[in-house]
Amino acid sequence: METTHVVLDSPIGPLTMVVTDGGLSGLYMEKQRHLPSEDTFGAPAPDPRSEPFAAVADQLAAYFTGELTDFDLPLNLRGTPFQSRVWEALQHIPYGETVTYGELAVEIGSPTASRAVGLANGRNPVSVIVPCHRVVGSGGGLTGYGGGLERKRYLLDFERETRGSVEPALF
């Protein structure tokens, strides 16, 4: 198993991209809760413009300029089967919209597991791209976010502001 990483700047601070066996396995914010030990990031990538780092950087740049609403990247997420179900469901929350932890629990077929959904959401290893920031409390309020509530607010506000100016993705 080969793991390498690259750090890039973003409007929400430095992001560490971790790639394992050709797929994005981590996208971590500075001072993120549940941040794994840096020794799990592998060596720095010899060429930060190699794939898939270049594709991740390009798509993140397009996202942060409001030009991209759906990421299309090879992911290599590692978690429990329950976490994997939550992370998969997160990828289907539309850009600029939010769901509650309870709604997400219902979506994955575990209607009484909203707390467990919250825990799995908090362990999402690929922030922004797997949009855990789009999950809110039952009353619509901002609740915990591994990258901090300021970043969650920034991402949600940014998506809502740009949603009307972005062409919808064609399926």
C-alpha positions as CSV (number, residue, x, y, z in Angstrom):
1,M,0.0,0.0,0.0
2,E,1.6,3.3,-1.1
3,T,0.6,6.5,0.6
4,T,1.8,10.0,-0.2
5,H,0.6,13.5,0.5
6,V,0.6,17.1,-0.7
7,V,-0.4,20.3,1.2
8,L,-2.2,23.0,-0.8
9,D,-3.6,26.4,0.2
10,S,-7.3,27.0,0.1
11,P,-9.8,29.7,1.2
12,I,-10.3,27.6,4.4
13,G,-6.6,27.2,5.1
14,P,-4.1,24.6,4.3
15,L,-5.5,21.2,3.1
16,T,-3.5,18.0,3.3
17,M,-4.4,15.7,0.5
18,V,-3.5,12.0,1.2
19,V,-3.5,9.5,-1.6
20,T,-3.4,5.7,-1.0
21,D,-3.0,3.3,-3.9
22,G,-4.1,6.0,-6.4
23,G,-7.2,7.1,-4.6
24,L,-7.9,10.1,-2.4
25,S,-7.9,8.7,1.1
26,G,-7.8,11.9,3.1
27,L,-8.3,15.7,2.8
28,Y,-7.6,17.2,6.1
29,M,-7.9,20.8,7.4
30,E,-5.4,22.3,9.7
31,K,-6.3,21.6,13.4
32,Q,-9.1,19.3,12.3
33,R,-10.8,17.2,15.0
34,H,-10.0,13.5,14.5
35,L,-6.9,14.4,12.5
36,P,-4.8,11.2,12.1
37,S,-1.2,11.2,13.0
38,E,1.0,12.8,10.3
39,D,3.0,9.6,10.0
40,T,-0.1,8.0,8.3
41,F,0.1,10.6,5.5
42,G,3.0,8.8,3.9
43,A,5.9,10.6,2.3
44,P,5.5,13.9,0.4
45,A,4.5,13.2,-3.2
46,P,7.6,13.5,-5.4
47,D,5.6,15.5,-8.0
48,P,2.6,17.4,-6.5
49,R,1.2,17.9,-10.1
50,S,1.0,14.1,-10.7
51,E,-2.3,12.3,-10.7
52,P,-4.5,12.2,-8.8
53,F,-3.1,15.2,-6.9
54,A,-3.5,17.4,-9.9
55,A,-7.1,16.4,-10.5
56,V,-7.9,17.0,-6.8
57,A,-6.2,20.4,-6.8
58,D,-7.9,21.4,-10.0
59,Q,-11.3,20.3,-8.8
60,L,-10.9,22.0,-5.5
61,A,-9.8,25.2,-7.2
62,A,-12.9,25.1,-9.4
63,Y,-15.1,24.4,-6.4
64,F,-13.7,27.4,-4.5
65,T,-14.3,29.7,-7.4
66,G,-17.9,28.5,-7.7
67,E,-17.4,26.7,-11.0
68,L,-17.8,23.1,-9.7
69,T,-20.6,21.6,-7.7
70,D,-19.9,17.9,-8.0
71,F,-16.5,16.2,-7.5
72,D,-15.5,13.3,-9.7
73,L,-12.4,11.9,-8.1
74,P,-11.1,8.4,-7.3
75,L,-11.7,7.9,-3.6
76,N,-10.1,5.3,-1.4
77,L,-12.0,5.7,1.9
78,R,-11.4,3.3,4.8
79,G,-13.9,2.9,7.5
80,T,-16.4,0.6,9.1
81,P,-19.3,-0.6,6.9
82,F,-21.6,1.9,8.8
83,Q,-19.2,4.8,8.2
84,S,-19.0,3.8,4.5
85,R,-22.8,4.0,4.2
86,V,-22.8,7.4,5.8
87,W,-19.9,8.7,3.7
88,E,-21.6,7.4,0.5
89,A,-24.9,9.1,1.4
90,L,-23.1,12.4,2.1
91,Q,-22.0,12.5,-1.5
92,H,-25.6,12.6,-2.6
93,I,-26.5,15.8,-0.7
94,P,-27.0,18.5,-3.3
95,Y,-24.6,21.4,-3.5
96,G,-25.9,24.3,-1.4
97,E,-28.4,22.2,0.5
98,T,-28.4,20.7,3.9
99,V,-29.9,17.7,5.6
100,T,-30.2,16.8,9.3
101,Y,-28.5,14.0,11.0
102,G,-31.9,12.3,11.5
103,E,-32.7,12.7,7.8
104,L,-29.4,11.2,6.9
105,A,-30.0,8.3,9.3
106,V,-33.4,7.6,7.6
107,E,-31.7,7.8,4.2
108,I,-29.2,5.1,5.0
109,G,-31.9,2.8,6.5
110,S,-31.1,3.4,10.2
111,P,-33.8,5.8,11.3
112,T,-32.8,5.6,15.0
113,A,-29.1,6.1,14.5
114,S,-28.8,9.9,14.2
115,R,-26.1,10.0,16.9
116,A,-24.1,7.3,15.2
117,V,-24.5,9.1,11.9
118,G,-23.1,12.2,13.6
119,L,-20.1,10.2,14.8
120,A,-19.5,8.8,11.4
121,N,-19.9,12.2,9.8
122,G,-17.3,13.6,12.2
123,R,-14.8,10.8,11.1
124,N,-15.2,11.6,7.4
125,P,-11.6,11.5,6.1
126,V,-12.2,13.6,2.9
127,S,-13.7,16.9,4.0
128,V,-15.3,19.3,1.4
129,I,-15.3,16.6,-1.3
130,V,-17.4,14.2,0.8
131,P,-19.6,17.1,2.0
132,C,-20.1,16.5,5.7
133,H,-20.5,20.2,6.2
134,R,-23.9,19.9,4.6
135,V,-25.3,18.1,7.7
136,V,-27.0,20.2,10.4
137,G,-28.8,19.8,13.6
138,S,-32.5,18.8,13.8
139,G,-33.5,22.5,14.1
140,G,-31.3,23.5,11.1
141,G,-28.6,24.9,13.4
142,L,-24.9,24.4,12.9
143,T,-23.6,21.7,15.1
144,G,-20.2,20.2,15.4
145,Y,-17.8,20.1,12.5
146,G,-14.4,18.6,12.5
147,G,-12.9,21.6,10.8
148,G,-14.6,24.1,13.2
149,L,-17.9,25.8,12.9
150,E,-16.4,28.9,11.2
151,R,-15.3,26.7,8.3
152,K,-18.7,25.0,8.2
153,R,-20.4,28.3,8.1
154,Y,-18.1,29.5,5.4
155,L,-18.6,26.5,3.2
156,L,-22.4,26.5,3.6
157,D,-22.7,30.3,2.9
158,F,-20.3,30.0,0.0
159,E,-22.4,27.2,-1.6
160,R,-25.7,29.0,-1.0
161,E,-24.3,32.3,-2.5
162,T,-22.9,30.6,-5.6
163,R,-25.6,28.0,-6.2
164,G,-27.6,30.3,-8.4
165,S,-24.7,31.2,-10.5
166,V,-23.4,27.7,-11.2
167,E,-24.7,25.6,-14.1
168,P,-26.3,22.4,-12.8
169,A,-24.4,19.2,-13.5
170,L,-25.7,17.1,-16.4
171,F,-26.4,13.5,-15.5
